[in-house]
Amino acid sequence: MIHYKPVFKIYPLKREKNRRMGFINFHKNTFKHGIHPPEHKDETNGLPIRQFPFAPVIILPMAQHIGSPSEMVVREGQEVVRGQLLAKATGYVSVPLHAPVSGTIRKIANVPTISGKMSRGIYLEAFPSSSQEVMEGRPIDVETATPEEILQGIQNAGIVGLGGAAFPTHVKLKVPDGKHCEILMLNGIECEPYLTTDHRVMLEQADDIYMGIRYLLKVTGAKRCIIGIEANKKDAAEHLQKNIPNGLPVEVKVVPVKYPQGSEKMLITSVLGREVPSGGLPIDVGVVAVNVATTAEIGRLLPHGRGIQERVITITGPGVKKKGNYLIPIGTPLRYVLEQAGAAENISEVYMGGPMMGTAVSNLDISIVKGTSGIVVFTENEIKKHPKIFPCIKCGACVDACPLSLIPSKLGIMAKFEAYDEMAAKYNLMDCFECGSCSYVCPSHIPLVQYFRLSKSIVRKRKAAGDKN
């Protein structure tokens, strides 16, 4: 289990009234509770997206998304071109994998992943003199395609949530029978400290975003789209507002800066005043929420019938010299990324994702995957090694911080006594989306979010075992 090491000093929380808020949010354009960690975005939010060098060898694990891993359709020694299908989807909750570079399949073997487990994967050696042009596929016309054809096209493109969850997008967009999507919500919040990927996508890929919105409106049946953006990205909000195509039902909403507003449930509360019920999904309140970078990829790939081969990633942190936002081929080894970005010699921790919800890596031989939104590097100067954990002092800071009004202190005590079933049944453990706010504010340095992550995995395993029986 990775121990949470707070990177920032603790800021006093702003206590809010009406903690027992019901369905309607009476706080203007925000959700209750939350925290205000330092943003650390200034070093990269003004840097344009640049193409990252192609690594000599690309490492592609088959398990890159939630659901069933892809199944290889290539063999060792085979030459492939950029954009070619390497692995097919193995079911509905699965997506294919495409070649990020033109090259030769040098080896098919187990490869390391960020979870610590090995996954079946491909070692793809890039052609050093290739132009790396992307092959064209079968275009999907937004005007003539049916919603079913668009959903199939999104799956065929291998698109998953690029905000970090890596959930197959076509599954998320399928409105269940008996439900109705009233509003398409685009998530441009990016509240995670240090990351500016979505910020730059909104500034530089507005046309792709609006093309993606056309596909999403048609596939969900929503009548209008709202783009939610935090106030620290007013330039992006103004840019998108100014470039809304005529006749496209899009509205840009700016909300106050607060973490974890990037959670789709919190965003829906902030913008619409609707609260997604416990155990529910956004569609239960008539909303489908999609990340802006994911939407831009849909708008970029579907008109050409291509599969996703690369994504925009923020590389930043005190331990990086060449900070920036880069378009990086999926499968680029992390070690190669750090070499090219100019990593410091006294690196202490490297996070894939942000410091709040990302994961500290234990192996630099893992590679960039579809869900990698950022790489944040810290040196020994920023990381407090193995902070001493003290007993809970019942201060209530974690309760004030939790955006879902859970009781983290109580859940933490129950986790220590392994009362996992009771945590889920009586205290809504499974509603926790592991934002890390409770761990961030805890003066006793109790790694609450890690306790909850472990507890949730045990509850899921017990449920799966019970279902089999």
C-alpha positions in Angstrom: 0.0 0.0 0.0 1.4 3.4 -1.0 1.6 5.7 2.0 0.2 9.2 1.4 2.9 11.8 2.0 1.4 15.3 2.0 3.3 17.6 -0.4 1.8 20.9 0.8 1.4 22.6 4.1 -2.1 22.5 5.6 -4.2 25.6 4.9 -7.0 26.5 7.3 -10.4 25.4 6.0 -13.2 27.8 5.3 -16.1 26.5 7.2 -19.4 26.6 5.4 -23.0 26.7 6.7 -25.9 24.5 5.7 -23.9 21.3 6.0 -27.1 19.3 5.8 -27.8 20.5 2.3 -30.5 18.6 0.4 -31.0 18.2 -3.3 -30.6 21.9 -4.1 -27.3 23.6 -3.5 -27.8 27.0 -1.7 -24.1 28.0 -2.0 -23.7 29.9 -5.2 -21.9 28.0 -7.9 -20.1 25.6 -5.6 -20.4 22.5 -3.5 -20.2 22.1 0.3 -16.9 21.6 2.1 -13.7 20.9 0.1 -10.2 22.3 0.5 -7.9 24.9 -1.1 -4.5 23.4 -1.7 -1.8 25.6 -3.4 -2.4 25.3 -7.2 1.2 25.3 -8.6 -0.1 25.8 -12.1 1.7 29.0 -13.1 4.8 27.3 -14.4 3.0 25.4 -17.1 -0.5 26.9 -17.8 1.1 29.4 -20.2 3.2 26.9 -22.1 1.7 25.7 -25.4 1.4 22.0 -26.2 4.6 20.6 -27.8 5.3 17.3 -29.5 7.4 15.0 -27.3 10.2 13.0 -29.0 9.4 9.4 -30.0 11.1 6.9 -27.8 13.2 4.2 -29.5 11.1 1.5 -27.8 7.4 1.8 -26.9 6.0 -0.4 -24.1 2.3 -1.1 -24.4 0.5 -3.1 -21.6 -2.9 -4.6 -22.7 -4.5 -3.5 -19.4 -4.8 0.3 -19.9 -8.4 0.8 -18.9 -11.2 -0.3 -16.6 -12.7 -3.5 -17.9 -11.4 -6.4 -19.9 -7.8 -5.9 -21.3 -7.3 -5.8 -25.1 -6.4 -9.0 -27.0 -3.4 -8.9 -29.3 -3.9 -9.3 -33.0 -0.2 -9.0 -34.0 2.9 -11.3 -33.7 6.6 -10.9 -32.9 8.6 -9.6 -35.8 5.6 -8.0 -37.5 6.0 -4.5 -38.9 3.2 -2.1 -38.2 2.3 1.5 -39.2 1.2 4.3 -36.8 -2.5 4.0 -36.1 -2.7 0.3 -37.0 -4.8 -2.0 -34.8 -2.5 -3.9 -32.3 -5.1 -5.4 -30.0 -8.9 -5.7 -30.2 -11.6 -5.2 -27.6 -12.6 -8.3 -25.7 -16.1 -7.3 -24.8 -18.4 -4.4 -24.3 -16.4 -2.9 -21.4 -13.2 -3.0 -23.4 -11.5 -1.0 -26.1 -8.8 -1.7 -28.7 -5.2 -0.5 -28.8 -3.5 1.1 -31.8 0.1 1.5 -32.7 1.5 4.8 -31.3 4.4 4.7 -33.8 5.4 2.9 -37.0 7.9 0.1 -36.2 8.5 -3.5 -35.5 7.0 -5.8 -32.8 10.2 -6.8 -31.1 8.8 -8.8 -28.2 5.5 -9.9 -26.7 5.9 -10.5 -22.9 4.8 -9.4 -19.5 5.4 -5.7 -18.8 5.3 -3.7 -15.5 2.4 -1.5 -14.7 1.7 1.3 -12.2 -0.4 -1.1 -10.0 2.7 -3.2 -9.4 1.3 -6.1 -11.3 2.6 -7.4 -14.6 0.4 -7.3 -17.6 0.7 -8.9 -21.0 2.2 -6.3 -23.4 4.1 -5.4 -26.5 7.5 -4.0 -27.0 7.4 -1.9 -30.2 10.6 -0.6 -31.7 10.1 2.6 -33.7 11.5 3.0 -37.2 14.1 5.7 -36.6 13.6 7.4 -40.0 9.8 7.2 -40.3 7.7 10.3 -40.8 5.3 8.8 -38.3 2.2 9.7 -40.3 -1.0 8.3 -39.0 -3.0 6.0 -41.3 -6.6 7.0 -42.2 -9.5 4.9 -41.2 -13.2 4.9 -41.9 -14.6 8.4 -41.2 -17.8 8.8 -39.1 -19.9 11.7 -40.4 -21.7 13.4 -37.4 -24.6 14.4 -39.7 -25.4 11.0 -41.1 -24.2 8.6 -38.5 -26.7 7.0 -36.0 -26.1 7.2 -32.3 -25.2 3.5 -32.3 -22.6 4.1 -35.1 -21.1 6.9 -33.1 -20.8 4.8 -30.0 -19.2 2.0 -32.0 -16.8 4.5 -33.6 -15.8 5.8 -30.1 -15.1 2.2 -29.0 -13.2 1.4 -32.2 -11.0 4.5 -31.6 -10.0 3.1 -28.2 -11.1 6.2 -26.4 -11.3 6.1 -22.6 -11.7 8.9 -20.0 -8.6 11.0 -20.3 -9.2 12.8 -16.9 -7.5 9.8 -15.2 -10.3 7.3 -14.7 -9.7 5.5 -18.0 -13.2 4.2 -18.1 -14.3 3.2 -21.7 -16.1 6.3 -23.0 -18.7 4.5 -25.1 -20.0 2.7 -22.0 -20.3 6.0 -20.1 -22.2 7.6 -23.0 -24.8 4.8 -23.3 -27.9 6.2 -21.7 -29.7 3.3 -19.9 -33.2 2.3 -20.7 -35.7 4.4 -18.7 -33.2 7.2 -18.2 -33.1 10.5 -20.0 -30.1 12.8 -20.6 -31.1 16.5 -20.4 -27.7 18.1 -20.2 -24.3 17.2 -21.5 -21.7 18.4 -18.9 -18.2 19.0 -20.1 -15.6 18.9 -17.3 -12.9 21.5 -17.8 -12.3 22.0 -14.1 -8.9 20.3 -13.7 -8.7 21.1 -9.9 -5.7 18.8 -9.3 -2.7 20.8 -8.3 0.2 21.2 -10.9 -1.8 19.8 -13.9 -2.6 22.1 -16.8 -3.4 19.6 -19.6 -7.1 20.4 -19.9 -6.3 24.1 -19.6 -4.1 24.0 -22.7 -6.5 21.7 -24.6 -9.3 24.2 -24.1 -7.1 27.0 -25.4 -5.6 25.2 -28.3 -8.1 22.6 -29.4 -11.4 24.5 -29.3 -12.5 23.3 -32.8 -11.9 19.6 -31.8 -13.9 20.2 -28.6 -16.9 21.6 -30.4 -16.8 18.9 -33.0 -16.7 16.3 -30.2 -19.7 18.1 -28.6 -21.7 17.5 -31.8 -21.0 13.8 -31.6 -21.8 13.7 -27.9 -25.1 15.6 -28.2 -26.3 13.3 -30.9 -25.3 10.1 -29.0 -26.7 11.1 -25.6 -29.8 12.9 -26.9 -29.0 15.9 -24.7 -30.5 19.2 -25.8 -27.8 21.4 -24.5 -24.2 21.4 -23.3 -22.6 23.2 -20.4 -18.8 23.5 -20.1 -17.8 23.9 -16.5 -14.5 25.8 -15.9 -12.8 27.0 -12.7 -12.1 30.7 -12.3 -8.4 30.2 -12.5 -8.8 29.4 -16.2 -10.8 32.5 -17.3 -8.7 32.8 -20.5 -9.9 29.3 -21.5 -13.5 30.2 -20.6 -13.4 33.4 -22.6 -11.7 31.6 -25.6 -14.4 28.9 -25.7 -17.2 31.4 -25.2 -15.9 33.5 -28.1 -15.7 30.5 -30.4 -19.0 28.7 -29.8 -20.2 27.8 -33.4 -23.5 29.3 -34.5 -26.5 27.2 -33.6 -24.6 24.9 -31.2 -26.4 24.9 -27.8 -23.3 25.4 -25.6 -23.0 27.5 -22.5 -19.8 28.2 -20.6 -20.0 28.4 -16.8 -17.2 29.6 -14.5 -17.2 28.4 -10.9 -15.0 29.3 -7.9 -11.7 27.5 -7.4 -12.0 24.7 -4.9 -10.8 21.1 -4.6 -12.2 18.5 -5.6 -14.5 20.4 -7.9 -13.2 18.2 -10.8 -15.2 15.3 -9.6 -18.2 15.0 -11.8 -20.6 14.8 -8.9 -19.2 18.0 -7.4 -19.2 19.8 -10.7 -22.9 18.9 -11.2 -23.7 20.3 -7.8 -21.7 23.4 -8.4 -23.2 24.2 -11.8 -26.7 22.8 -11.6 -27.5 22.6 -7.9 -28.3 18.9 -8.3 -26.9 16.3 -6.0 -26.2 12.8 -7.5 -27.8 10.3 -5.0 -25.7 8.0 -2.9 -24.6 5.0 -5.1 -26.0 6.8 -8.2 -24.6 8.2 -11.4 -25.0 11.6 -13.1 -27.6 10.2 -15.4 -29.8 9.8 -12.3 -30.1 13.6 -12.3 -30.4 13.8 -16.1 -26.7 14.5 -16.8 -23.9 12.8 -18.7 -20.4 14.3 -17.8 -17.4 14.0 -20.0 -13.9 15.4 -19.7 -12.9 18.2 -22.2 -9.8 16.3 -23.3 -11.8 13.2 -24.0 -14.3 15.3 -26.0 -11.4 16.9 -28.0 -10.1 13.4 -28.9 -13.6 12.3 -30.1 -13.8 15.4 -32.3 -10.2 14.9 -33.6 -10.3 11.1 -34.3 -13.9 10.2 -35.4 -13.9 12.4 -38.6 -10.8 10.4 -39.7 -11.8 7.1 -38.3 -8.5 6.9 -36.4 -7.6 5.3 -33.1 -5.9 7.2 -30.3 -2.1 7.0 -30.4 -1.1 9.9 -28.2 -2.4 12.3 -25.6 -1.5 15.6 -23.9 0.3 15.3 -20.6 1.6 17.9 -18.1 5.2 17.2 -17.0 6.0 19.4 -14.1 7.1 19.6 -10.4 10.2 20.9 -8.6 12.2 17.9 -9.9 11.8 18.7 -13.7 13.8 21.2 -15.7 11.9 21.3 -19.0 8.4 21.7 -17.6 5.5 21.8 -20.1 2.5 20.3 -21.7 3.5 17.7 -24.2 1.8 15.5 -26.8 3.3 12.1 -25.9 2.8 8.8 -27.7 1.0 6.2 -25.5 3.5 3.6 -24.3 6.5 6.0 -23.9 8.6 4.6 -21.0 8.6 6.8 -17.9 12.4 6.6 -17.7 12.7 8.0 -21.2 10.2 10.8 -20.3 12.3 11.9 -17.3 15.5 11.8 -19.3 14.1 14.0 -22.0 12.4 16.4 -19.5 15.7 16.8 -17.6 14.9 15.3 -14.2 16.9 16.4 -11.1 19.4 14.1 -9.5 17.8 14.1 -6.1 14.4 12.9 -7.2 12.4 11.5 -4.2 8.9 10.7 -5.7 7.3 10.7 -9.1 3.5 10.8 -9.4 1.5 9.7 -12.4 -1.5 12.1 -12.2 -1.5 14.8 -9.6 -0.3 14.8 -6.0 -3.8 14.5 -4.6 -5.3 11.6 -6.6 -2.4 10.4 -8.6 -0.2 7.4 -7.7 3.4 7.5 -6.6 5.3 5.1 -8.9 7.6 2.5 -7.6 9.2 1.6 -11.0 10.5 3.9 -13.7 10.2 1.1 -16.3 6.4 1.5 -16.5 5.0 3.5 -19.4 2.6 6.2 -20.3 -1.0 4.8 -20.7 -4.2 6.3 -21.9 -5.3 7.5 -18.4 -2.0 9.3 -17.6 -2.9 13.0 -17.3 0.3 14.2 -15.8 3.8 13.4 -14.4 4.7 15.4 -11.3 8.3 15.0 -10.0 9.3 15.9 -6.4 12.8 16.1 -5.0 14.0 15.3 -1.4 13.4 18.9 -0.5 9.6 18.7 -0.9 8.8 15.3 0.5 8.6 14.5 4.2 9.8 11.0 4.6 7.5 8.7 6.6 5.6 11.2 8.7 4.8 9.8 12.1 1.1 8.8 12.5 -0.6 10.0 15.7 -3.9 8.9 17.1 -7.0 10.7 15.9 -7.7 13.8 18.1 -11.4 14.1 17.0 -10.8 17.6 15.6 -13.3 17.2 12.8 -11.1 18.7 10.1 -11.7 15.6 7.9 -15.5 15.9 8.3 -15.4 19.6 7.3 -13.2 18.7 4.3 -15.1 15.8 2.9 -17.2 16.9 -0.1 -19.6 14.0 0.3 -20.3 14.6 4.0 -18.9 11.3 5.0 -17.3 10.8 8.4 -13.7 9.9 7.6 -12.5 9.8 11.2 -15.1 7.1 12.0 -14.4 5.2 8.8 -10.7 5.3 9.6 -11.2 3.7 13.0 -13.4 1.1 11.6 -10.9 0.3 8.9 -8.3 -0.4 11.6 -10.6 -2.9 13.1 -11.4 -4.4 9.7 -15.1 -3.7 9.9 -15.3 -3.4 6.2 -18.9 -4.6 5.6 -20.2 -2.2 8.2 -18.3 0.7 6.7 -20.0 0.0 3.4 -23.5 -0.7 4.7 -23.8 2.0 7.4 -21.3 4.7 6.5 -21.4 4.8 2.7 -17.8 3.8 2.2 -18.3 3.1 -1.5 -19.4 6.7 -2.2 -15.8 7.8 -1.4 -14.0 8.7 -4.7 -10.6 8.9 -2.9 -10.0 12.6 -3.5 -7.6 12.7 -0.6 -9.0 15.8 1.1 -9.3 14.0 4.5 -5.6 12.9 4.4 -4.5 16.4 3.4 -6.1 18.1 6.4 -5.4 15.5 9.0 -3.0 16.9 11.7 -2.3 13.4 12.9 -1.0 12.4 9.4 -3.4 9.4 9.3 -3.4 8.0 5.7 -7.2 7.9 5.6 -7.6 7.7 1.9 -5.3 4.7 1.7 -7.3 3.0 4.4 -10.5 3.6 2.4 -8.9 2.4 -0.9 -7.9 -0.8 0.7 -11.3 -1.2 2.5 -13.2 -0.7 -0.8 -11.1 -3.3 -2.6 -11.8 -5.8 0.1 -15.6 -5.0 0.0 -15.5 -5.5 -3.8 -13.7 -8.8 -3.5 -16.1 -10.1 -1.0 -19.1 -9.0 -3.1 -17.6 -10.7 -6.2 -17.0 -13.9 -4.2 -20.6 -13.8 -2.9 -22.0 -13.3 -6.4 -20.1 -16.4 -7.6 -21.6 -18.4 -4.8 
